Amino acid sequence: MKKQDVIIVGSGVGGATVAKEMARKGYRVSIFEWGKDNSPQGGFFANPFRCFGGIKHKSNAYLTTDGTPRIQIVRAITTGGSTLVYGGASWDPPLQLFEKYGVNIKDEIDDIKKEIIIRPLQDHEMGVSGRIIKEAAIKTGLKWKNIDRFFLNPDKFKQSSYLFGDKTGARWDARVWINEAIKNGATLYNEHYCEKLIIKSGCVSGICVTTANGQKKDFFSDIVVLAAGGIGSPVILNNSGVESGSGIFVDPYVVAIGYLDHKINGAEVTRQGGILLEDGIALGDSTLPLLAYVKLTIENKKYEKLLCRNKCISILVEIDDDISGSIDKYGKIKKTLSDKDLEKLDKGKDVALKILEAAGAKDIWFSKIAGVHPGGSCKIGRVVDSNLSTDVKNLYICDASVLPESMAIPPALSIMCLGKRLAGYLSSQYN
Ligand SMILES: Cc1cc2nc3c(=O)[nH]c(=O)nc-3n(C[C@H](O)[C@H](O)[C@H](O)COP(=O)(O)OP(=O)(O)OC[C@H]3O[C@@H](n4cnc5c(N)ncnc54)[C@H](O)[C@@H]3O)c2cc1C
């Protein structure tokens, strides 16, 4: 049977899941990725730098919102998208939230857990800092738990290398599924930036791209799936004359930092343990990589603490913010946090303060607000329907942009489930 061509724009969690599934089912898949194909073997400092796109993409990878407060957001521009720099924490999708929008992904969670090893760190695998914070959190009465993680090969797990530039191969990232799609016949076009969609009479027939050397090219297909991420997908829609949603969530977070009177720190995994409080406030331990620590101390003018990283323990406080503001066709984000968002952050900071104090930390301070999970900009129920289909025929979206609400939890597993569900739907519609 002839199978149709599928173009997928973006190779992060959403794009990789759809690519892997559709290639497995025998469709002719082409993946168009803005960034280069960086392997995760690049070393602790060089790898994140490369995966954020290097100097070339400095202003595309590190964005600051226009609003109050101004929020820094980062995204990776590389094969595998932000999973090449992520913390690898996994959280089961909140099923009731998705059901409210007509989306049932219960089976997909089970299926994905058969494909990727997802499990928490065992107590003996926890780092010193993660353990200190866990004990302190439990002392304050919180039900702190070890958080699930994505593994490719857990036997190779090392606290010092699981994060950026994981040379061991312990951590799973979306590049694994892109490579599987390629083995099943998919083609990956790196450094191909999708400028806009080719749409005629309400039906998409392909995409216009610019290559690394500035050449403009058109590619045609039966189905187009946008998976350029919470910022990338609305930009493409805006440049194609298709309305994207109004607003975005960014899962705003602050880091609470305190100091013990003895040295403890080596590199550790972020969010080894944590808790999601009922009102959409998530907390987790967050050992800061050296560069991130230095950046935060300078940004927050804590110069006297610049050399104290080896005594610091820190907690990430993240909230589920309202979808608000806008993204224009250049990717410029306007967004002001609501009073409700700010109150939640304050509430979370109070809880973090209590935990750090219970751990015996002193000189506690909080970083400026930043964001790391942009999404909701093409949300289900507004830009796409429950099958991730847009009003433009044969055009679908599958990435963080379709998440209908902020969840304040690591979103990768939810996006994978949506990708798997979309592939099932596409194969039922196009065969
Ligand atoms: C530092 C950091 C830590 C994180 N930690 C965790 C964690 O522990 N657990 C978790 O679940 N999540 C985590 N996340 C979030 C998670 O990585 C993202 O939510 C997820 O990767 C989003 O997937 P996506 O498919 O929506 O987009 P992305 O991963 O952003 O991928 C989109 C891809 O599209 C490409 N692209 C964009 N525009 C275009 C265009 N016009 N043409 C072609 N290609 C384009 C980009 O280069 C990118 O590769 C973290 C994110 C960051 C930045």
The ligand as an SDF file (V2000), in Angstrom:
LIG
                    3D

 53 58  0  0  0  0  0  0  0  0999 V2000
   17.2380   23.4930   30.6810 C   0  0  0  0  0  0  0  0  0  0  0  0
   15.9830   22.6840   30.4930 C   0  0  0  0  0  0  0  0  0  0  0  0
   15.6950   21.6630   31.3970 C   0  0  0  0  0  0  0  0  0  0  0  0
   14.5170   20.9100   31.2260 C   0  0  0  0  0  0  0  0  0  0  0  0
   14.2980   19.8410   32.0500 N   0  0  0  0  0  0  0  0  0  0  0  0
   13.2290   19.0470   31.8130 C   0  0  0  0  0  0  0  0  0  0  0  0
   13.0260   17.8560   32.5620 C   0  0  0  0  0  0  0  0  0  0  0  0
   13.8230   17.5160   33.4530 O   0  0  0  0  0  0  0  0  0  0  0  0
   11.9580   17.0910   32.2710 N   0  0  0  0  0  0  0  0  0  0  0  0
   11.0430   17.4360   31.2920 C   0  0  0  0  0  0  0  0  0  0  0  0
   10.0670   16.7070   31.0920 O   0  0  0  0  0  0  0  0  0  0  0  0
   11.2280   18.5530   30.5730 N   0  0  0  0  0  0  0  0  0  0  0  0
   12.2890   19.3520   30.7910 C   0  0  0  0  0  0  0  0  0  0  0  0
   12.4950   20.4490   30.0210 N   0  0  0  0  0  0  0  0  0  0  0  0
   11.4760   20.7980   29.0220 C   0  0  0  0  0  0  0  0  0  0  0  0
   11.5130   19.8790   27.8200 C   0  0  0  0  0  0  0  0  0  0  0  0
   12.8240   19.7010   27.3710 O   0  0  0  0  0  0  0  0  0  0  0  0
   10.6450   20.5080   26.7440 C   0  0  0  0  0  0  0  0  0  0  0  0
    9.3630   20.7560   27.2830 O   0  0  0  0  0  0  0  0  0  0  0  0
   10.4890   19.6230   25.5470 C   0  0  0  0  0  0  0  0  0  0  0  0
   11.7570   19.3560   24.9930 O   0  0  0  0  0  0  0  0  0  0  0  0
    9.6110   20.3220   24.5410 C   0  0  0  0  0  0  0  0  0  0  0  0
    9.5430   19.5380   23.3930 O   0  0  0  0  0  0  0  0  0  0  0  0
    9.0230   20.1640   22.0530 P   0  0  0  0  0  0  0  0  0  0  0  0
    8.9350   19.0760   21.0730 O   0  0  0  0  0  0  0  0  0  0  0  0
    7.8200   20.9700   22.3400 O   0  0  0  0  0  0  0  0  0  0  0  0
   10.0970   21.2690   21.6120 O   0  0  0  0  0  0  0  0  0  0  0  0
   11.6740   21.3870   21.6340 P   0  0  0  0  0  0  0  0  0  0  0  0
   12.3230   20.3750   22.4510 O   0  0  0  0  0  0  0  0  0  0  0  0
   11.9310   22.8150   21.9350 O   0  0  0  0  0  0  0  0  0  0  0  0
   12.0620   21.0960   20.1350 O   0  0  0  0  0  0  0  0  0  0  0  0
   11.6900   21.9610   19.0950 C   0  0  0  0  0  0  0  0  0  0  0  0
   12.7040   21.8150   17.9750 C   0  0  0  0  0  0  0  0  0  0  0  0
   12.2240   22.5510   16.8530 O   0  0  0  0  0  0  0  0  0  0  0  0
   13.3030   23.2430   16.2580 C   0  0  0  0  0  0  0  0  0  0  0  0
   12.7350   24.4130   15.5780 N   0  0  0  0  0  0  0  0  0  0  0  0
   12.1870   25.5210   16.1250 C   0  0  0  0  0  0  0  0  0  0  0  0
   11.7450   26.3350   15.1630 N   0  0  0  0  0  0  0  0  0  0  0  0
   12.0080   25.7320   13.9680 C   0  0  0  0  0  0  0  0  0  0  0  0
   11.7770   26.0850   12.6020 C   0  0  0  0  0  0  0  0  0  0  0  0
   11.1490   27.2110   12.2660 N   0  0  0  0  0  0  0  0  0  0  0  0
   12.2080   25.2170   11.6360 N   0  0  0  0  0  0  0  0  0  0  0  0
   12.8220   24.0390   11.9660 C   0  0  0  0  0  0  0  0  0  0  0  0
   13.0580   23.6590   13.2570 N   0  0  0  0  0  0  0  0  0  0  0  0
   12.6520   24.4970   14.2500 C   0  0  0  0  0  0  0  0  0  0  0  0
   14.2120   23.6000   17.4250 C   0  0  0  0  0  0  0  0  0  0  0  0
   15.5470   23.7930   16.9820 O   0  0  0  0  0  0  0  0  0  0  0  0
   14.0740   22.3750   18.3280 C   0  0  0  0  0  0  0  0  0  0  0  0
   15.0600   21.4120   18.0520 O   0  0  0  0  0  0  0  0  0  0  0  0
   13.6270   21.2220   30.1660 C   0  0  0  0  0  0  0  0  0  0  0  0
   13.9150   22.2630   29.2770 C   0  0  0  0  0  0  0  0  0  0  0  0
   15.0890   22.9800   29.4180 C   0  0  0  0  0  0  0  0  0  0  0  0
   15.3850   24.0750   28.4270 C   0  0  0  0  0  0  0  0  0  0  0  0
  1  2  1  0
  2  3  1  0
  2 52  2  0
  3  4  2  0
  4  5  1  0
  4 50  1  0
  5  6  2  0
  6  7  1  0
  6 13  1  0
  7  8  2  0
  7  9  1  0
  9 10  1  0
 10 11  2  0
 10 12  1  0
 12 13  2  0
 13 14  1  0
 14 15  1  0
 14 50  1  0
 15 16  1  0
 16 17  1  0
 16 18  1  0
 18 19  1  0
 18 20  1  0
 20 21  1  0
 20 22  1  0
 22 23  1  0
 23 24  1  0
 24 25  2  0
 24 26  1  0
 24 27  1  0
 27 28  1  0
 28 29  2  0
 28 30  1  0
 28 31  1  0
 31 32  1  0
 32 33  1  0
 33 34  1  0
 33 48  1  0
 34 35  1  0
 35 36  1  0
 35 46  1  0
 36 37  1  0
 36 45  1  0
 37 38  2  0
 38 39  1  0
 39 40  1  0
 39 45  2  0
 40 41  1  0
 40 42  2  0
 42 43  1  0
 43 44  2  0
 44 45  1  0
 46 47  1  0
 46 48  1  0
 48 49  1  0
 50 51  2  0
 51 52  1  0
 52 53  1  0
M  END
$$$$
